[in-house]
Amino acid sequence: MHIHTCYSVDCFTSLDEIVERCLKISIDCVAVADHNTIEGALKLREMAPFKVIVAEEVQTPAGEMMGLFLSERVPPGLSPQETISRIRMQGGLVAIPHPFGRPPFTNTTRLTSPDVLSRVDIIEAFNSRTVLSRDIARARELALEQGKAASAGSDAHTAQEIGRAYVEMEEFDGPRDFLNALYRGTVFGRKSGYTAHFSSTWARIRKTVLGHSSGSSP
């Protein structure tokens, strides 16, 4: 429920690689949540032989939020409240990925304020790239305390990471049916190694500093 493609600024994984990996490990649904764009998700949905949820990991001044079941890009830089409104206007679902961040870069606690949480549908209870086990435990507790649906995401920036976290759940038809099925789902996950972060850092350097195109493989 949280993977990236070469359309993210910090990822080089091609759409073909994602399809190949998912078929290899029998994943039949993914949520593509590239940073501040839905272009890769839309293209993967057209070509993949399995279900693709068009999502986006949106940068806000308070940290990253995620919209699922989108038809239009949500621009970065808006407040959490405006970001939620833009997602809702499309009939999408609102999620908080890795709610307690990943040191040394963390989401501020503004994204776990009562005002924001009251408008959120999903909390990512397991993120494979979250370094500290205590932060994973806190995310699970937050979902439970708030009565929110708990998701799991590999946050994959490489093909090999796909499948490290997932949810076993019933088939669904549309956002609301998805949310109901997610409540009844079972979260599975294991953490990625520290080297996973080097791949995304290197991709970001190549794309932003060296000028490599964001919509293509290396």
Secondary structure as GFF3:
##gff-version 3
##sequence-region A 1 218
A	DSSP	alpha_helix	15	24	.	.	.	ID=ss1
A	DSSP	beta_strand	29	35	.	.	.	ID=ss2
A	DSSP	alpha_helix	39	47	.	.	.	ID=ss3
A	DSSP	beta_strand	51	60	.	.	.	ID=ss4
A	DSSP	beta_strand	63	68	.	.	.	ID=ss5
A	DSSP	alpha_helix	80	89	.	.	.	ID=ss6
A	DSSP	beta_strand	93	96	.	.	.	ID=ss7
A	DSSP	three_ten_helix	109	112	.	.	.	ID=ss8
A	DSSP	alpha_helix	114	117	.	.	.	ID=ss9
A	DSSP	beta_strand	122	127	.	.	.	ID=ss10
A	DSSP	alpha_helix	133	146	.	.	.	ID=ss11
A	DSSP	beta_strand	149	153	.	.	.	ID=ss12
A	DSSP	three_ten_helix	159	161	.	.	.	ID=ss13
A	DSSP	beta_strand	165	168	.	.	.	ID=ss14
A	DSSP	alpha_helix	175	183	.	.	.	ID=ss15
A	DSSP	beta_strand	186	189	.	.	.	ID=ss16
A	DSSP	alpha_helix	195	208	.	.	.	ID=ss17
###
